[in-house]
Amino acid sequence: MSRQAFGDLIDALPFGLRDQLDGYVAAVESVADDIIREAGLDPSQAIRDQLVFAAGVRRLWAMVDGQWAVLDTSLRFLRENRVSRMRVGSAVYGSDSRDFVDVQRLRRQLSEELEQLELHDAVLVDDLSELARWVAARL
Amino acid sequence: MDVNLVRRRLRSFIRAHRTAFDHLALRRYQLLEVVGLALAVNHYSSKGYDVQPTALQSGAFRINTNSRGKPWNFSRWIVSRNGIEFEIYANLPVGGAYRSDGAVYVVDVAVVPTGFVPTVRPQTKWTHVDNRHLVTFAESKALVVYPMLIAQFIGICHELMPRHLGGVPRRRFIQGNHFKPALISLGYLHAVSLGIVAAFPGRQYTIGVVSNSDARLLGRKLLPGEPSAFD
């Protein structure tokens, strides 16, 4: 059921992102019981549903945060060597370039939204077992 | 967690930021080589190497995103430790390990000792770096790591660095703390693939798979001694 709810959540995303996320939650769903047991919990439909949904939200955050991290890391290494810009194909990235500022803003706004939904801790867990414990504690 | 509330709020968020998500999706493919280079540079930094960009163009680091791009037209990273220096290239053509077949493979990220790739257009035609100079490499993909993707990568390793499949890596590879030839993917590791990757050490495969590669850079302080995504 929560996989359906997550599918509804992401239905306005571009196909490439939606497809990745949908495949990811399907994969999590297929091994959900193993993850829940690994977390030291007894599998139940409620934990399973919440875990699959929360895993999808965590992956959505990772897509946004990850792209920011890739750019930020690369630019930081370059900045340490007094280089401020990176050219990839026809695009130029710098800490004030439109692309970088756009992804930085999207990351900040999504972070704020997750904070308001009290999901910020959930998206920052190290692995899915920890996420299973997080959802179980809030059932 | 109130699933319905989260669904409604994040659905609205995505709709309100549709353009930003469209751009995010487009950039994912453009940044494939950038992810590979960033992870490689982070790896060497974490192993105590000095890292330095070179061959800048108009003050910018220009990344080769094209398999036909000539290395002297693009920037590269130089990493050095204890007087030993290597270069990290994006999209570098490398000769196959079985030289008699004349094969050349363009790898997404290649590490070679300094001095074996021309830095200016040569007088005579240059096509690739000799296989014996390839220290390690990485392939970047935006795909879910399904078993067939791993099989394809093992095939690439077989053609480029067969010693890493059941053999013993060169001593310089171990001494230099180089990263294992790696498949880097923005996608996740499919459940079926987990067992395949877990069995690598038992098969004496000195290769690696880095899934969710963009997220691997999260929270890293990128100082010497910080963990590498390849470890």
Interface residues (C-beta under 8 A of the other chain):
Chain A: S2 A5 F6 D8 L9 I10 D11 A12 L13 P14 G16 L17 Q20 G23 Y24 A27 S30 V31 D49 Q50 F53 A54 V57 R59 L60 A62 M63 V64 D65 G66 Q67 A69 V70 L71 T73 S74 R76 F77 L78 N81 V83 S84 R85 M86 R87 V88 G89 A91 V92 D99 D102 V103 R105 L106 Q109 L110 E113 Q116 L117 L119 A122 V135 R138
Chain B: M1 V3 N4 L5 V6 R7 R9 L10 R11 F13 I14 R15 H17 R18 A20 F21 D22 H23 L24 A25 R27 R28 Q30 L31 E33 V34 V35 L37 A38 V41 N42 S45 V51 Q52 P53 L56 Q57 G59 A60 F61 R62 I63 T65 V144 L186 G187 Y188 H190 A191 N212 S213 D214 A215 R216 L217 L218 R220 L222
